[in-house]
């Protein structure tokens, strides 16, 4: 079983839709969970991170961690064409020495 | 404030050759991490340097090596290139080893023929 699993998509939605992006992980010791966005031909950029369980909101983005089910979610409200990118979840490993990336979900928002 | 820069942006090599990639972190950042990104394996951690010392290493063969200079600039080297080394190589910098403040460069696209 891979440490982090993420549906690669692609996921296509119309502008204004609510988008749900998800990851599962296997190691219950993970504490920090990051979400990165990567545009084509660019490096990943950090969107937000959460510590342990719970929700964190930043503008149109909400990150959610359910440690009991080892499930990570990123919700995008009122999606825009500029949100079209690949979204990567990345828990910090148990030792706190590296990030373990999912393979990313490609999102396309059409106007 | 200038971001993380990587040179070259694109590189084509043949099997058996070696290659050196360069990364200049954001001014003041002392930690530099390297990642390999491929369609099949996604983003995988190579190694991390802090104050010229390798602190952490991922699960890659010894053909992959790196170093960091006193000005925090970092290089990674891949010797005896294989076709499977074709990938986007990304470097990321942070002040210490704070993953919530890790900034990525645009990457170097390496193609091995």
Interface residues (C-beta under 8 A of the other chain):
Chain A: X32 X34 X36 X41 X42 X43 X44 X45 X46 X49 X88 X90 X92 X96 X97 X98 X99 X100 X101 X102 X103 X104
Chain B: X4 X33 X35 X41 X42 X43 X44 X45 X48 X55 X56 X58 X90 X92 X97 X99 X100 X101 X102 X103 X104 X105 X106 X107
